[in-house]
Amino acid sequence: MAWGGSLNKDGSDYVRNLREADNVIKFLEGFKRQLEAEEKQIVSDTINIIVNLYTKESKNDSETLK
């Protein structure tokens, strides 16, 4: 890895899932531009759910490393 670390299967899966989530968020942000106001809010809520999930997982992982 570029940062000098190695990942086990769980770490590799997490990074892969994080990249997929990033791609989904990019898609949703672009898709949101085509929607009406109420639909935009639903897509924004969905994006927030994804971001919060990975933020929570990241915090949990960093706390277990301490």
Order of alpha helices (4+ residues) and beta strands (2+ residues): alpha-alpha
